[in-house]
Amino acid sequence: MIPAVMPTYDRKDVAFERGEGSWLHATDGRRFLDFTSGIAVNNLGHCHPYLVKALQEQAAKLWHTSNLYRIAHGERLAQRLVENSFADTMFFTNSGAEAIEGGIKLVRKYQYVNGRPQRYKIICFEQAFHGRTGAALAATGNEKYLQGFGPKAPGFVHVPLNNTNVVRDAIDDETAAILVEPVQGEGGVRSGTGEFLRALRQICDEFGLLLFFDEIQCGFGRTGRLWAHEWFDVKPDVMAVAKGIGNGFPVGAFLATEKAAAGMVFGTHGSTYGGNPLAMAAANAVLDVMLAPGFLEGVRERAAWFHPRLEALVAKYPRVLAEMRGTGFITGLRCVVPSADLVNALFERQMLTVGAGDNVVRIYPSLVAPLADLEQGLAIIDDACKALTARLATATAAGAGNG
Ligand SMILES: Cc1ncc(COP(=O)(O)O)c(C=O)c1O
């Protein structure tokens, strides 16, 4: 019999009732170290007291009015994001996929209002992930996710990451934009190189295309800077954000320069909930914490402490781990064993992580995890890798015996 919750996820048999910082308390009494952070969402940990207070205060005042009226918190948040990014304007959504969809509409409309209505194609990258709705799914381009859902939305071309020649070859008279995650999350914590991302900027300028960054997973402090692209000294025309912006309250946004947003006039886009007072209270509070002097420096410092220790584990367990990847706290361990084996071994030791493409296990502590939590996480990874190595040794010995 089909469960009441549609079975589209292979959920672990655990439910959580309470969270605090890096820790989640399960209904069965177990306590887990959370190095998934809701898949790069709880960047400020669970139940950050400042965020709890902001949301509680807003919940007691006003939840929702619709976008038919001005929303003061939203105007304030938009202004602050404009001041702290390349953008001049933005639209609030409820999720990442909606932010991508909005950005796709925006780049096409830009070409349309500039007298190039034939330009609708978007160049995307292999192993990208942009969400599960119609156009976002087509931008993701993964056949596994597309199968059985009818014709793929037209206009998305996929090329390998970090190869400028193939990008140039993919451009034709119908190309409108290039969409890229500066650091791919689901794809396996794979980063675009600075050289490549800057070359994309040049190509866009040369061909009259818009450069559209998806920072849904890598943005909002995850890399140790507010925006991942700050590491690469390159600016997009459009950017989608979500996840960390609300720390668990569902909110997203697509941001754009004034020039890129030229076609997004009255009536071109809308959302019932997008940017409602609750979401805006959560997101303003997140920004208060992230923009506080020293916050992002602190993230970078702890990440700089963490990375060599992860590297040391890669060196210590060559039969289990192949490589450490990442910037700040968007980190991944590429495995030699199936990545699910490591995720499961960590889960047995009450630590939460999530797999990704390229046989990678994502290691996403919260950005506020103290060194003690990071140390504990490293000890658990060490123990899990030790057990997996021992299991491999036993299997090899058994195999040798059989031979
Ligand atoms: C880079 C990226 N883009 C888009 C999405 C889709 O976001 P959402 O699940 O909020 O629709 C995700 C979600 O994992 C993502 O990582």
The ligand as an SDF file (V2000), in Angstrom:
LIG
                    3D

 16 16  0  0  0  0  0  0  0  0999 V2000
   22.3450   24.4050   -6.8470 C   0  0  0  0  0  0  0  0  0  0  0  0
   20.8950   24.1310   -6.6210 C   0  0  0  0  0  0  0  0  0  0  0  0
   19.9860   24.7240   -7.3990 N   0  0  0  0  0  0  0  0  0  0  0  0
   18.6620   24.5390   -7.2100 C   0  0  0  0  0  0  0  0  0  0  0  0
   18.1870   23.7040   -6.2230 C   0  0  0  0  0  0  0  0  0  0  0  0
   16.7000   23.5210   -6.0310 C   0  0  0  0  0  0  0  0  0  0  0  0
   16.3260   24.1090   -4.8390 O   0  0  0  0  0  0  0  0  0  0  0  0
   14.9380   23.6740   -4.1310 P   0  0  0  0  0  0  0  0  0  0  0  0
   15.0910   22.2550   -3.6950 O   0  0  0  0  0  0  0  0  0  0  0  0
   14.7840   24.6390   -2.9780 O   0  0  0  0  0  0  0  0  0  0  0  0
   13.8580   23.8390   -5.1420 O   0  0  0  0  0  0  0  0  0  0  0  0
   19.1050   23.0550   -5.3970 C   0  0  0  0  0  0  0  0  0  0  0  0
   18.6370   22.1130   -4.3610 C   0  0  0  0  0  0  0  0  0  0  0  0
   19.3600   21.2400   -3.9120 O   0  0  0  0  0  0  0  0  0  0  0  0
   20.4930   23.2730   -5.5930 C   0  0  0  0  0  0  0  0  0  0  0  0
   21.4120   22.6800   -4.8300 O   0  0  0  0  0  0  0  0  0  0  0  0
  1  2  1  0
  2  3  1  0
  2 15  2  0
  3  4  2  0
  4  5  1  0
  5  6  1  0
  5 12  2  0
  6  7  1  0
  7  8  1  0
  8  9  2  0
  8 10  1  0
  8 11  1  0
 12 13  1  0
 12 15  1  0
 13 14  2  0
 15 16  1  0
M  END
$$$$
